Amino acid sequence: MSEALANTRQTQPEDSSAMSLIMTVKPSQVTAQLKAIKEFQNLVQNQLIEGKDFGIIPGTGAKPTLLKPGAEKNSHANGRSE
């Protein structure tokens, strides 16, 4: 996903109006970004364990937080190692 995003940023014209941005984005870039998002969502839904990889930290509200084991799984899944 980051490569597709980098390619999008490289092709942005000086005039950054909404229409000019839309006209410079290639459909293949959008498809690649959507695929990466779906892969990440699949990882979160099928591989991360609530309470171990992510969870709610007491006193911080109701929004789940990615914990270290989950971050390590995410890094490994994205081809990054220690």
Buried (B, 14 or more C-beta within 10 A) or exposed (E): BEEBEEBBEEEEEEEEEEEEBEEBBEEEBEEBBEEBEEEBEEBBEEEBEEEEBBBEEEEEEEEBEBBEEBEBBBEEBBEEEE
